[in-house]
Amino acid sequence: MVTIAKAISGFRPSVTFAAGSASITAGFESVNYDQTATTKVKQTGYALAANFDVAAANVNLAAAFKKDDETDYKVTSVTANMTYGNFGLGVISSTNDKKTGDDPSLLTTYVAYTMPVMDIENATVTFAGSYSKAKNLAAGDNDKVTAARVRFNYGF
């Protein structure tokens, strides 16, 4: 039996510029490795993110792009979310360019509300709901999911 040692290399630098209550971050990623003796993975990507306040709301915007240099497969993701006091909402979109057949995509919207748990310091409970719609999945199907969550948080 022959064992193949995997050589993995990569780097992920990022830089953030902040001014007052606003910031912008840019990043890059490159990763290379041998998945098998004949299959190599070589991917590059970059992302931009911005965070700023609009009146009493905090807004986050981000976009990320990835390309597989071996297969020319591309992924693009964009997100926007906002918090206003205990209330939050957002949208996430992701598309894949597979260069063959149907290109899958996903769109998720969500809403959340966080409130304290009784009088326990640093304890909160978040109620959240989301709706996701996926198109052109592996079998060419579409899918829709509505979900609800309850998340207990304790910061210490």
matplotlib code that plots the C-alpha trace (Angstrom):
import matplotlib.pyplot as plt

x = [0.0, 1.3, 0.7, 0.5, 1.7, -0.4, 1.4, -0.8, 0.0, -2.0, -2.2, -5.1, -4.1, -6.7, -6.6, -9.2, -9.6, -11.7, -12.9, -15.3, -18.2, -17.4, -15.0, -14.1, -12.2, -10.6, -9.1, -7.6, -7.1, -5.1, -4.9, -3.1, -2.9, -3.0, -6.3, -5.2, -2.2, -3.8, -6.3, -5.0, -6.9, -5.9, -8.4, -8.2, -10.7, -11.3, -13.8, -14.9, -16.9, -18.2, -19.8, -21.4, -24.1, -27.2, -29.0, -29.4, -29.0, -25.8, -25.4, -23.1, -22.5, -20.2, -19.3, -17.0, -15.7, -14.0, -12.5, -11.2, -8.2, -8.2, -11.9, -12.9, -15.7, -16.8, -18.8, -20.2, -21.8, -23.3, -24.8, -26.5, -27.7, -28.8, -29.4, -31.5, -31.6, -32.7, -34.0, -32.1, -32.7, -30.7, -30.4, -27.7, -27.3, -24.9, -24.5, -22.3, -21.0, -20.1, -19.3, -21.4, -25.2, -27.4, -25.8, -27.1, -28.1, -29.4, -31.2, -31.9, -33.7, -33.9, -35.2, -34.3, -35.2, -33.0, -34.2, -32.8, -33.4, -35.1, -32.6, -29.6, -26.7, -25.3, -28.0, -30.2, -32.5, -32.8, -35.9, -35.2, -37.0, -35.7, -36.8, -34.4, -34.9, -32.4, -32.5, -30.8, -29.5, -27.5, -30.6, -31.9, -34.5, -35.5, -36.0, -37.7, -37.2, -38.9, -37.2, -37.6, -34.9, -34.5, -30.9, -29.9, -26.8, -24.7, -21.6, -19.0]
y = [0.0, 3.4, 6.4, 9.8, 12.7, 15.8, 19.0, 21.9, 25.6, 28.7, 32.2, 34.5, 38.1, 40.8, 44.4, 46.6, 50.4, 51.9, 55.5, 56.3, 53.9, 52.6, 50.0, 48.3, 45.0, 43.4, 39.9, 37.4, 33.7, 31.2, 27.4, 24.6, 20.9, 17.4, 15.8, 12.5, 11.5, 12.9, 15.5, 18.9, 21.6, 25.2, 27.9, 31.6, 34.0, 37.5, 39.3, 42.8, 43.8, 47.0, 47.9, 51.2, 52.9, 54.4, 56.4, 53.8, 50.8, 48.9, 47.6, 45.0, 44.4, 41.7, 40.0, 37.0, 35.4, 32.1, 30.4, 26.9, 27.4, 23.7, 23.4, 27.1, 26.6, 29.9, 30.8, 34.3, 35.1, 38.4, 39.3, 42.2, 42.4, 45.0, 45.2, 47.8, 47.4, 43.8, 43.3, 42.0, 41.0, 39.9, 38.3, 36.0, 35.0, 32.5, 31.4, 28.8, 28.8, 25.2, 25.8, 22.7, 22.2, 24.1, 26.5, 26.1, 29.2, 29.9, 32.8, 33.0, 35.8, 35.9, 37.9, 37.7, 39.2, 39.0, 39.6, 39.2, 36.0, 37.1, 39.2, 37.0, 39.2, 38.5, 35.9, 36.3, 34.3, 34.9, 33.9, 33.7, 32.7, 32.1, 31.3, 29.7, 28.9, 26.8, 26.4, 23.9, 21.5, 18.4, 16.6, 19.8, 20.2, 23.2, 23.3, 25.7, 25.7, 27.7, 27.4, 28.7, 28.7, 29.5, 30.2, 30.7, 32.8, 33.4, 35.6, 35.1]
z = [0.0, -1.0, 1.3, -0.3, 1.8, 1.3, 0.9, 1.9, 1.4, 1.7, 3.1, 4.1, 4.7, 5.6, 6.4, 8.2, 8.1, 10.8, 11.1, 13.9, 13.9, 10.4, 9.2, 5.9, 5.7, 2.6, 2.5, 0.1, 0.3, -1.6, -0.9, -2.7, -2.0, -3.6, -2.9, -4.5, -6.6, -9.7, -8.3, -7.1, -5.4, -6.1, -5.0, -4.7, -3.2, -1.9, 0.2, 1.2, 4.2, 5.6, 9.0, 9.8, 11.9, 10.4, 13.1, 15.9, 13.6, 12.9, 9.3, 7.9, 4.2, 2.7, -0.5, -1.1, -4.3, -4.8, -7.9, -8.2, -10.6, -11.6, -12.6, -13.1, -10.6, -9.1, -5.9, -5.2, -1.8, -0.8, 2.6, 4.3, 7.9, 10.3, 14.1, 15.8, 19.5, 20.2, 16.7, 13.7, 10.1, 7.1, 3.7, 2.4, -1.3, -2.8, -6.4, -7.9, -11.5, -12.2, -15.9, -16.7, -16.3, -13.9, -11.5, -8.0, -5.9, -2.4, -1.0, 2.8, 4.7, 8.5, 11.4, 15.1, 18.4, 21.5, 25.0, 28.5, 30.5, 33.7, 35.7, 35.0, 34.0, 30.5, 29.8, 26.7, 24.6, 20.9, 18.8, 15.1, 11.9, 8.4, 4.9, 2.4, -1.2, -3.2, -7.0, -9.3, -6.7, -7.6, -9.0, -10.7, -8.0, -6.0, -2.3, 0.2, 4.0, 6.7, 10.1, 13.6, 16.3, 20.0, 21.1, 24.7, 25.2, 28.3, 28.2, 30.9]

ax = plt.figure().add_subplot(projection="3d")
ax.plot(x, y, z, "-o")
ax.set_aspect("equal")
plt.show()
